[in-house]
């Protein structure tokens, strides 16, 4: 019961943050799911939940999508997500946990470097960004902190950014689920947990959408970064 309550609470908080800040939902959810079910089940469950959560963000922001960005991102993301899914399915769990820990810590540092703050991207650049994002998302479950500065630097803001980034994530998640399914990483139990978490995330997305124009967005990245640092260090130490 304690585990179920923790997962539901994390899903609600994660989806509200993601709906407002555009990223960070997976970062909040991953440590809780790894604690609850282990990394080999956590990432497929998270992928199902994120698919539902991102679809809800697409629906709530459907009039503001930038389709040229989505299509170019997809060109790089789909083949890379296939490769990443195969790597995830064939890599020992302990190595994945430590790799995830390193990634989370590096992303916090990266966001505060000159390059992370001043990242600039043209429309053409979304193809290689999609490739990098696809493989990282499939192996580590989250890529938002890495991709967010590039989406923002292109000039996407608020609903346009939230909806467009969510649509690219939907495409990656569908691709990853196909690979995970082919390696028998998704069973009925995994599917049901993912769908249940996704249902909670729809509620969180609705609340976050209502807050988007009322709450200062600069508060949320610091909360997310603190979570990333703590989780990353714990993952590196405990493996």
C-alpha positions in Angstrom: 0.0 0.0 0.0 2.9 2.4 0.9 4.5 1.7 -2.5 1.2 2.3 -4.4 0.6 5.6 -2.6 4.2 6.7 -3.3 3.9 5.9 -7.0 0.5 7.7 -7.3 1.8 10.8 -5.5 4.9 10.9 -7.6 2.9 10.5 -10.8 0.6 13.4 -9.9 3.5 15.7 -8.9 5.5 14.6 -12.0 2.7 15.3 -14.5 1.9 18.7 -13.0 5.6 19.7 -13.2 5.9 18.4 -16.7 2.8 20.3 -17.8 4.2 23.5 -16.5 7.9 23.2 -17.2 7.8 20.9 -20.2 10.2 18.4 -18.7 11.0 16.7 -15.4 8.1 14.3 -15.1 10.2 11.3 -15.9 13.0 12.5 -13.5 10.5 12.6 -10.6 9.0 9.2 -11.5 12.1 7.2 -12.3 13.6 7.1 -8.8 10.3 6.1 -7.3 9.7 3.3 -9.9 13.2 2.0 -9.6 12.7 1.7 -5.8 9.3 0.1 -6.3 9.9 -2.4 -9.1 13.5 -2.3 -10.2 15.0 -0.7 -13.3 14.1 -3.5 -15.8 10.4 -3.0 -15.1 10.6 0.7 -14.2 11.6 2.0 -17.7 8.9 0.0 -19.6 6.3 1.0 -17.1 7.5 4.6 -17.2 7.4 4.5 -21.0 3.7 3.4 -21.0 2.8 6.1 -18.4 4.8 8.8 -20.3 3.0 7.9 -23.5 -0.4 8.5 -21.9 0.9 11.6 -20.1 2.4 13.1 -23.2 -0.6 12.3 -25.3 -2.7 14.4 -22.8 -0.3 17.3 -23.1 -0.6 17.1 -26.9 -4.4 17.2 -26.7 -4.4 20.1 -24.3 -2.0 22.1 -26.6 -3.0 20.6 -30.0 -3.6 24.0 -31.6 -0.1 25.2 -30.8 2.0 22.3 -32.2 4.9 23.1 -34.6 4.8 20.1 -37.0 8.0 21.0 -38.9 9.9 20.5 -35.7 8.1 17.2 -34.9 8.8 15.7 -38.3 12.5 16.5 -38.3 12.9 15.3 -34.8 11.2 12.0 -35.7 13.6 11.4 -38.6 16.4 11.1 -36.1 14.5 9.7 -33.1 12.8 6.6 -34.5 15.9 4.7 -35.7 17.9 5.8 -32.6 15.1 4.7 -30.3 15.1 1.2 -31.8 18.9 0.9 -31.2 18.5 2.2 -27.7 15.7 -0.2 -26.9 17.9 -3.1 -28.0 20.8 -1.8 -25.8 18.4 -1.5 -22.8 17.0 -5.1 -23.3 20.5 -6.6 -23.4 22.4 -4.6 -20.7 22.7 -5.8 -17.1 20.3 -3.9 -14.7 23.1 -2.8 -12.3 25.0 -1.1 -15.2 21.8 0.7 -16.3 21.2 2.0 -12.8 24.7 3.5 -12.5 24.5 4.8 -16.1 21.2 6.5 -15.2 22.8 8.0 -12.1 25.7 9.5 -14.1 23.4 10.8 -16.7 21.2 12.6 -14.2 24.1 14.3 -12.5 25.7 15.3 -15.8 22.5 16.8 -17.0 22.3 19.1 -14.0 25.8 20.2 -14.6 25.2 20.6 -18.3 22.2 22.9 -17.8 24.4 25.3 -15.9 27.2 25.4 -18.3 27.6 28.2 -20.9 26.7 25.7 -23.7 23.6 24.5 -21.8 22.3 28.0 -21.2 23.1 29.3 -24.7 22.2 26.3 -26.8 21.0 27.4 -30.3 19.3 25.2 -32.8 18.0 25.6 -36.4 15.1 23.6 -37.8 17.6 21.3 -39.5 19.3 20.6 -36.2 16.3 18.8 -34.8 17.3 15.7 -36.8 20.5 15.0 -34.9 18.8 16.2 -31.7 16.1 13.5 -32.3 18.8 10.9 -32.8 20.6 11.7 -29.5 17.3 11.9 -27.7 15.9 8.7 -29.1 18.8 6.5 -27.9 19.1 8.2 -24.5 15.4 8.0 -23.9 15.3 4.3 -24.7 18.3 3.4 -22.5 17.7 5.7 -19.6 14.0 6.4 -19.6 14.3 10.2 -19.6 15.8 12.9 -22.0 13.8 16.0 -21.2 16.6 17.9 -19.3 18.9 17.3 -22.3 16.5 18.3 -25.0 14.7 21.2 -23.3 17.3 23.9 -23.9 17.3 23.2 -27.6 13.5 23.4 -28.0 13.5 26.6 -26.0 16.4 28.1 -28.0 14.5 27.6 -31.2 11.9 30.0 -29.8 9.2 27.6 -28.6 7.4 28.9 -25.5 4.6 27.9 -23.1 1.9 25.8 -24.9 3.8 25.7 -28.2 6.9 24.2 -26.5 4.9 21.9 -24.2 2.7 20.4 -27.0 5.5 20.1 -29.6 8.0 18.5 -27.2 5.2 16.1 -26.0 4.4 15.1 -29.6 8.0 14.2 -30.2 8.0 12.2 -27.0 4.9 10.3 -28.0 6.6 9.1 -31.2 9.7 8.0 -29.2 7.6 6.1 -26.7 5.6 4.2 -29.3 8.9 3.2 -31.0 10.5 2.1 -27.6 7.4 0.1 -26.6 7.6 -1.9 -29.9 11.2 -2.8 -29.1 10.5 -3.6 -25.5 7.6 -5.8 -26.5 9.7 -7.7 -29.0 12.1 -8.6 -26.1 9.2 -9.7 -23.8 9.8 -6.8 -21.4 6.1 -5.8 -21.3 3.7 -8.2 -19.7 0.1 -7.7 -18.5 1.3 -6.6 -15.0 3.6 -4.0 -16.5 1.0 -2.8 -18.9 -1.7 -2.4 -16.2 0.7 -0.5 -13.8 1.8 1.8 -16.7 -1.8 2.5 -17.7 -2.8 3.2 -14.1 0.0 5.7 -13.6 -0.8 7.3 -17.0 -4.4 7.8 -15.9 -3.1 9.7 -12.8 -0.8 11.8 -15.1 -3.8 12.9 -17.2 -5.2 14.5 -14.1 -1.9 16.1 -13.3 -1.6 17.4 -16.8 -5.0 19.1 -16.5 -4.0 20.7 -13.3 -0.6 21.8 -14.7 -2.2 23.3 -17.8 -4.4 25.4 -15.5 -1.3 26.6 -13.6 0.8 27.3 -16.7 -0.1 30.9 -17.0 -0.3 31.6 -13.2 2.8 30.1 -11.7 6.4 31.4 -12.3 8.1 28.7 -14.4 11.6 29.5 -13.1 10.7 27.8 -9.7 10.2 24.3 -11.2 13.6 23.7 -12.8 15.3 24.0 -9.4 13.0 21.5 -7.8 13.6 19.1 -10.7 17.4 19.6 -10.6 17.5 18.9 -6.9 15.6 15.7 -7.4 18.0 14.7 -10.3 21.1 15.3 -8.1 19.8 13.3 -5.2 18.6 10.4 -7.3 21.7 10.4 -9.5 24.1 10.2 -6.5 22.0 7.4 -4.9 21.9 5.4 -8.2 25.7 5.7 -8.6 26.4 4.6 -5.1 23.8 1.8 -4.8 23.8 0.5 -8.4 
